[in-house]
Amino acid sequence: MTKNTLTNPALANGEGEFDRALRPLRFDEFVGQTKLKDNLKVFIAAAKGRGDVLDHCLFFGPPGLGKTTLAHIIAREMEADLKLSSGPVLERAGDLAGTLTNLKEGDVLFIDEIHRLQP
């Protein structure tokens, strides 16, 4: 990473592409969290068997455990679009309402740093 990419994130696009290339795409590629993966597989199979969407899931833990990666995998397994947002981005209730309004049925919404949502 160069000094310019630290001050201008747009220059770091190549790094983002590299990160995406390394991100696991399926549960079988995701290392660790075996019980969680097994449970999610059952939940997804049940939802698909019912012809329904997956129930709400809440992942918590310190950075780097794969919460965002799991959201990507779930969306892929459910053949759904993934919408990403972040708690700090949703400053007002209207911001969240706008995000929810733009979701289609079956979309997966992942809100990173949800603990930073303003009350």
C-alpha positions as CSV (number, residue, x, y, z in Angstrom):
1,M,0.0,0.0,0.0
2,T,1.4,3.4,-1.0
3,K,1.0,6.7,0.8
4,N,-1.5,7.8,-1.8
5,T,-3.8,4.8,-1.2
6,L,-3.9,5.7,2.5
7,T,-5.2,9.2,1.7
8,N,-7.2,8.3,-1.4
9,P,-9.1,5.0,-0.9
10,A,-10.1,5.1,-4.6
11,L,-6.5,4.3,-5.5
12,A,-6.7,1.0,-3.5
13,N,-9.2,-0.6,-5.8
14,G,-6.7,-3.2,-6.8
15,E,-6.4,-4.2,-3.2
16,G,-10.2,-4.6,-2.8
17,E,-10.3,-6.8,-5.9
18,F,-7.5,-8.9,-4.4
19,D,-9.5,-9.2,-1.1
20,R,-12.6,-10.3,-3.0
21,A,-10.6,-12.9,-4.9
22,L,-9.6,-14.5,-1.6
23,R,-13.0,-14.3,0.1
24,P,-14.6,-17.8,0.4
25,L,-17.6,-18.2,-1.8
26,R,-19.1,-21.4,-0.1
27,F,-19.4,-22.8,3.4
28,D,-16.9,-25.5,2.4
29,E,-14.3,-22.9,1.7
30,F,-14.9,-21.0,5.0
31,V,-12.4,-22.1,7.6
32,G,-13.6,-22.6,11.2
33,Q,-16.9,-22.0,12.9
34,T,-18.0,-25.5,12.1
35,K,-21.1,-25.6,14.3
36,L,-22.3,-22.2,12.9
37,K,-21.8,-23.3,9.3
38,D,-23.6,-26.6,10.0
39,N,-26.5,-24.7,11.5
40,L,-26.7,-22.1,8.7
41,K,-26.7,-24.9,6.1
42,V,-29.7,-26.5,7.9
43,F,-31.5,-23.1,8.1
44,I,-30.9,-22.3,4.5
45,A,-32.0,-25.8,3.3
46,A,-35.2,-25.4,5.4
47,A,-35.9,-22.0,4.1
48,K,-35.4,-23.1,0.5
49,G,-37.4,-26.2,1.1
50,R,-40.3,-24.0,2.3
51,G,-39.8,-21.7,-0.7
52,D,-39.3,-18.9,1.9
53,V,-36.6,-16.4,2.8
54,L,-34.1,-17.1,5.6
55,D,-35.0,-15.9,9.1
56,H,-33.0,-13.0,10.6
57,C,-29.5,-13.8,11.7
58,L,-27.3,-11.8,14.0
59,F,-23.5,-12.3,13.9
60,F,-21.4,-10.7,16.6
61,G,-17.8,-10.8,17.5
62,P,-14.5,-8.9,17.1
63,P,-13.3,-7.8,13.6
64,G,-11.8,-10.4,11.4
65,L,-13.9,-13.5,12.3
66,G,-15.8,-13.6,8.9
67,K,-19.1,-12.0,9.7
68,T,-19.2,-10.1,6.3
69,T,-17.9,-13.2,4.5
70,L,-20.7,-15.3,6.0
71,A,-23.3,-12.7,4.8
72,H,-21.8,-13.1,1.3
73,I,-22.0,-16.9,1.5
74,I,-25.6,-16.8,2.8
75,A,-26.7,-14.5,-0.1
76,R,-25.0,-16.8,-2.6
77,E,-26.6,-19.9,-1.1
78,M,-30.0,-18.2,-1.0
79,E,-29.5,-17.0,-4.6
80,A,-30.2,-13.5,-3.3
81,D,-28.8,-10.1,-3.7
82,L,-26.6,-8.8,-0.8
83,K,-27.1,-5.2,0.3
84,L,-24.2,-4.0,2.5
85,S,-24.4,-1.0,4.9
86,S,-22.8,0.2,8.0
87,G,-24.1,1.5,11.3
88,P,-22.2,4.8,11.1
89,V,-23.6,5.4,7.6
90,L,-27.1,5.2,8.8
91,E,-27.1,8.4,10.8
92,R,-30.9,9.1,10.9
93,A,-33.9,6.8,11.1
94,G,-34.8,8.0,7.5
95,D,-31.5,6.5,6.3
96,L,-32.5,3.1,7.5
97,A,-36.0,3.5,6.2
98,G,-34.6,4.3,2.8
99,T,-32.3,1.3,2.9
100,L,-35.2,-1.0,3.9
101,T,-37.5,0.5,1.3
102,N,-35.1,-0.3,-1.5
103,L,-34.8,-4.0,-0.6
104,K,-36.5,-6.6,-2.8
105,E,-38.1,-9.7,-1.3
106,G,-35.4,-12.2,-0.5
107,D,-32.5,-9.7,-0.4
108,V,-29.9,-10.2,2.3
109,L,-29.2,-7.0,4.3
110,F,-25.9,-6.9,6.2
111,I,-25.3,-4.0,8.5
112,D,-21.7,-3.9,9.6
113,E,-21.0,-2.2,13.0
114,I,-24.7,-2.2,13.8
115,H,-23.7,-1.4,17.4
116,R,-22.8,2.1,16.2
117,L,-26.4,2.9,15.0
118,Q,-27.7,6.0,16.6
119,P,-30.7,5.5,18.8
